[in-house]
Amino acid sequence: MNATRQQTEQELVFEMIEVVEVSHAESCSAMDIERVVCDKDPATLGDSGCLAMLSPSHRIVITIDGPAGTGKSSVARALARQLGLDFLDTGAMYRAAAAICIDNKIDLADKAAVVARTAAADLHFDWTRDPPTILAHGQPIDHRIRHKDVTEVVSPLASIKELREHMVRKQRIIGQQHPRLVTEGRDQGSVVFPDAAVKFYLDASPDVRARRRAEQMVAMGSAADLGTITAEILERDRSDSSRTDGPLMCPSDAICVDTSDLNFQQVVDALHRHVLAVVGR
């Protein structure tokens, strides 16, 4: 699958009215159509110029957390591209672990076996690709990680304490190797990078997230039952929020953005503006 097709499919997680390419200057001046639902007042945030003005040695980590269906991956990748930063999809790491265990017939109840098999796969990314391709045993595994059987088990698998500890270590190493990073997941701002320069928490109503997921599945040629998808999202929220290790939560210092009424480009522009304001300060 080529890069253009990958981008199209990822961005279909949003119910887009219209998505157009904008120039760097236009993206730096985007100021409107955003809805922020936390204690940060967007009216106090101004345009501070482009991130490219920073020294290449300047470390900046931007985290994007939130529940399933809020478009974290596609937004994080687009934001990283606009800012000239690297992009880390931590959800892909857990999905890759699930795919590896399924394909090797590992009992997911055997936590030690799950961690051992995942560690043996040496999950890492090919950073020469856009987006970076996740590799297991040195081979791309992107084609496998979005399958239904993987989606069904990734949340309980991600609740395994020892597996999360393994993943957090790997993610922090990536953060050291790629100090100019946009990273997305469930615990990036709360656990993995608590000192991140900018933290975001994307949210949307369960109905909106279910509809986006259904549209994505239909676009990829799969059948989609909205009621079933809604129930699965609610269960995923419950599971992710209630697990002991790395639960889904909004960091107290995060900028919370409700994406329910926003299209893809509007969300990216809103986050872009906040980052430039923080960097400017």
C-alpha positions as CSV (number, residue, x, y, z in Angstrom):
1,M,0.0,0.0,0.0
2,N,1.5,3.3,-1.0
3,A,1.8,6.3,1.3
4,T,-1.0,8.3,-0.3
5,R,-3.5,5.4,0.2
6,Q,-2.3,4.9,3.8
7,Q,-2.9,8.6,4.6
8,T,-6.4,8.5,3.0
9,E,-7.5,5.5,5.0
10,Q,-6.2,6.8,8.3
11,E,-7.8,10.2,7.9
12,L,-11.2,8.6,7.2
13,V,-11.5,8.1,10.9
14,F,-13.0,11.6,10.8
15,E,-16.3,12.6,9.3
16,M,-14.7,15.1,7.0
17,I,-16.6,17.9,5.4
18,E,-13.6,18.8,3.2
19,V,-9.9,18.2,3.6
20,V,-7.6,20.4,1.5
21,E,-3.9,20.8,1.4
22,V,-2.8,24.1,3.0
23,S,0.5,25.9,2.8
24,H,2.9,26.1,5.7
25,A,2.1,29.8,6.1
26,E,-1.6,29.2,6.1
27,S,-1.3,26.4,8.7
28,C,0.7,28.7,10.9
29,S,-2.0,31.4,10.8
30,A,-5.0,29.1,11.4
31,M,-6.8,30.6,14.3
32,D,-10.5,29.7,14.2
33,I,-13.1,26.9,14.5
34,E,-11.9,25.1,17.6
35,R,-13.7,23.9,20.7
36,V,-11.5,23.4,23.8
37,V,-13.2,21.9,26.8
38,C,-10.8,22.3,29.7
39,D,-9.4,25.1,31.8
40,K,-7.1,26.5,29.1
41,D,-8.6,29.6,27.3
42,P,-7.7,29.5,23.6
43,A,-8.4,33.3,23.5
44,T,-5.2,33.8,25.5
45,L,-3.1,31.8,23.0
46,G,-1.5,33.7,20.1
47,D,0.4,32.8,17.0
48,S,4.1,32.5,17.8
49,G,5.5,31.7,14.4
50,C,6.7,28.4,13.0
51,L,8.4,25.7,14.9
52,A,11.1,25.6,12.3
53,M,12.7,28.6,14.0
54,L,13.8,26.3,16.9
55,S,17.3,25.1,17.0
56,P,17.6,21.5,15.7
57,S,19.0,20.6,19.2
58,H,15.9,21.8,21.0
59,R,14.1,18.9,22.6
60,I,10.3,19.0,22.3
61,V,7.9,16.1,23.0
62,I,4.2,16.5,22.2
63,T,1.8,13.9,23.6
64,I,-1.7,13.1,22.3
65,D,-3.8,10.8,24.5
66,G,-7.5,9.9,24.3
67,P,-9.9,7.0,23.9
68,A,-10.4,4.9,20.7
69,G,-12.0,6.6,17.8
70,T,-10.9,10.2,18.4
71,G,-8.4,10.1,15.5
72,K,-5.2,10.3,17.6
73,S,-3.0,8.5,15.1
74,S,-4.0,10.5,12.0
75,V,-4.0,13.8,13.8
76,A,-0.6,13.1,15.4
77,R,0.9,12.1,12.1
78,A,-0.4,15.3,10.4
79,L,0.7,17.5,13.3
80,A,4.2,16.0,13.3
81,R,4.4,16.6,9.5
82,Q,3.3,20.3,9.8
83,L,5.8,20.9,12.7
84,G,8.7,18.9,11.2
85,L,8.8,16.5,14.1
86,D,9.0,12.6,14.2
87,F,5.8,10.7,14.8
88,L,5.3,7.7,17.2
89,D,2.2,5.5,17.1
90,T,2.4,3.6,20.4
91,G,-1.0,2.0,19.7
92,A,0.7,0.2,16.8
93,M,3.1,-1.3,19.3
94,Y,0.4,-2.9,21.4
95,R,-1.5,-4.0,18.2
96,A,1.7,-5.6,16.9
97,A,2.2,-7.5,20.2
98,A,-1.4,-8.8,19.9
99,A,-0.9,-9.8,16.3
100,I,2.3,-11.6,17.1
101,C,0.7,-13.6,19.9
102,I,-2.3,-14.5,17.9
103,D,-0.3,-15.6,14.9
104,N,2.0,-17.7,17.2
105,K,-0.9,-19.2,19.1
106,I,0.2,-17.7,22.4
107,D,-2.3,-18.1,25.2
108,L,-3.1,-14.5,26.1
109,A,-3.8,-15.5,29.6
110,D,-0.1,-16.6,29.9
111,K,1.3,-13.2,30.7
112,A,4.9,-14.4,30.8
113,A,4.6,-16.0,27.4
114,V,3.0,-12.8,25.9
115,V,5.8,-10.6,27.2
116,A,8.5,-13.1,26.1
117,R,7.2,-13.5,22.6
118,T,6.8,-9.7,22.2
119,A,10.3,-9.0,23.5
120,A,11.7,-11.7,21.1
121,A,10.0,-9.9,18.2
122,D,12.2,-6.8,18.9
123,L,9.5,-4.3,17.9
124,H,10.9,-1.1,16.4
125,F,10.1,1.3,13.6
126,D,11.6,2.0,10.2
127,W,12.0,5.8,10.5
128,T,12.8,6.2,6.8
129,R,9.1,5.7,6.0
130,D,6.2,8.1,6.4
131,P,4.5,7.1,8.6
132,P,7.2,5.0,10.3
133,T,6.6,1.3,9.6
134,I,6.5,-1.0,12.6
135,L,8.7,-4.1,12.3
136,A,8.6,-7.4,14.1
137,H,11.5,-9.8,13.7
138,G,12.8,-7.2,11.2
139,Q,9.8,-7.5,9.0
140,P,6.9,-5.0,8.4
141,I,3.7,-5.9,10.3
142,D,1.6,-2.9,9.5
143,H,-0.7,-4.9,7.2
144,R,-1.7,-7.1,10.1
145,I,-2.3,-4.9,13.1
146,R,-5.7,-3.4,12.1
147,H,-7.4,-6.7,11.6
148,K,-10.6,-7.4,13.6
149,D,-9.0,-10.3,15.7
150,V,-6.3,-7.9,16.8
151,T,-8.7,-5.2,17.7
152,E,-10.7,-7.6,19.8
153,V,-7.8,-8.5,22.1
154,V,-5.5,-5.5,22.2
155,S,-7.2,-3.8,25.2
156,P,-7.0,-6.8,27.6
157,L,-3.5,-7.5,26.3
158,A,-2.4,-3.9,26.9
159,S,-3.5,-4.2,30.6
160,I,-0.7,-6.7,31.3
161,K,1.6,-4.9,33.7
162,E,4.8,-6.5,32.5
163,L,4.0,-5.8,28.9
164,R,3.3,-2.2,29.6
165,E,6.5,-1.9,31.5
166,H,8.4,-3.3,28.5
167,M,6.6,-0.9,26.1
168,V,7.2,2.1,28.2
169,R,10.9,1.4,28.3
170,K,11.0,1.1,24.5
171,Q,9.0,4.3,24.1
172,R,11.3,6.2,26.4
173,I,14.3,5.0,24.4
174,I,12.6,6.1,21.2
175,G,12.0,9.5,22.9
176,Q,15.8,9.7,23.6
177,Q,16.7,8.8,20.1
178,H,14.0,11.1,18.6
179,P,13.9,14.1,20.9
180,R,11.6,16.1,18.6
181,L,8.6,13.9,18.7
182,V,4.8,13.8,18.5
183,T,3.6,10.6,20.2
184,E,0.1,9.3,20.6
185,G,-1.5,6.6,22.8
186,R,-3.4,6.1,26.1
187,D,-0.7,7.0,28.6
188,Q,1.8,9.2,26.8
189,G,1.3,12.4,28.8
190,S,0.4,10.7,32.1
191,V,3.0,7.9,32.3
192,V,5.6,7.7,29.5
193,F,6.5,11.4,29.0
194,P,5.1,13.3,32.1
195,D,7.5,16.2,31.3
196,A,6.3,16.6,27.7
197,A,6.4,20.2,26.5
198,V,2.8,20.1,25.3
199,K,0.1,17.5,26.2
200,F,-3.2,17.0,24.4
201,Y,-6.2,14.9,25.2
202,L,-8.6,14.3,22.3
203,D,-12.1,13.2,23.1
204,A,-15.5,12.8,21.3
205,S,-18.9,11.3,22.2
206,P,-19.1,7.5,21.9
207,D,-21.7,7.9,19.2
208,V,-19.5,10.1,17.1
209,R,-16.5,7.8,17.6
210,A,-18.6,4.7,16.7
211,R,-19.8,6.4,13.5
212,R,-16.2,7.3,12.5
213,R,-15.1,3.8,13.1
214,A,-18.0,2.4,11.0
215,E,-17.2,4.8,8.1
216,Q,-13.5,3.7,8.3
217,M,-14.5,0.1,8.1
218,V,-16.9,0.6,5.2
219,A,-14.2,2.6,3.3
220,M,-11.8,-0.3,3.8
221,G,-14.4,-2.8,2.4
222,S,-15.6,-4.3,5.7
223,A,-19.1,-4.7,7.0
224,A,-20.0,-2.4,9.9
225,D,-22.8,-2.6,12.5
226,L,-23.1,0.7,14.3
227,G,-24.8,-0.8,17.4
228,T,-22.1,-3.4,17.8
229,I,-19.3,-0.9,17.2
230,T,-20.8,1.5,19.9
231,A,-20.9,-1.3,22.4
232,E,-17.3,-2.3,21.6
233,I,-16.1,1.3,22.1
234,L,-17.9,1.7,25.4
235,E,-16.4,-1.6,26.6
236,R,-13.0,-0.5,25.4
237,D,-13.4,2.8,27.3
238,R,-14.3,0.9,30.5
239,S,-11.4,-1.5,30.1
240,D,-8.8,1.2,29.3
241,S,-9.9,3.5,32.1
242,S,-10.1,0.9,34.8
243,R,-6.9,-1.1,34.3
244,T,-4.3,-0.8,37.1
245,D,-1.3,0.0,34.9
246,G,-1.3,2.9,32.5
247,P,-5.0,3.6,32.6
248,L,-6.6,5.9,30.1
249,M,-6.8,9.3,31.8
250,C,-6.5,13.0,31.0
251,P,-3.3,14.5,32.4
252,S,-4.1,17.4,34.7
253,D,-1.9,19.7,32.6
254,A,-3.3,18.6,29.2
255,I,-5.2,20.7,26.7
256,C,-8.4,18.9,26.1
257,V,-10.0,19.1,22.7
258,D,-13.4,17.7,21.9
259,T,-13.3,16.6,18.3
260,S,-17.1,15.7,18.0
261,D,-18.0,18.7,15.8
262,L,-14.6,19.2,14.1
263,N,-13.3,17.8,10.9
264,F,-9.8,16.4,10.5
265,Q,-8.0,19.6,9.4
266,Q,-9.8,21.7,12.0
267,V,-8.4,19.4,14.8
268,V,-4.9,19.5,13.4
269,D,-5.0,23.3,13.1
270,A,-6.2,23.7,16.6
271,L,-3.4,21.6,18.0
272,H,-0.9,23.3,15.8
273,R,-1.9,26.7,17.1
274,H,-1.5,25.6,20.7
275,V,1.9,24.1,20.1
276,L,3.2,27.3,18.5
277,A,1.8,29.4,21.4
278,V,3.6,27.2,24.0
279,V,6.8,27.2,22.0
280,G,6.6,31.0,21.7
281,R,6.3,31.4,25.4
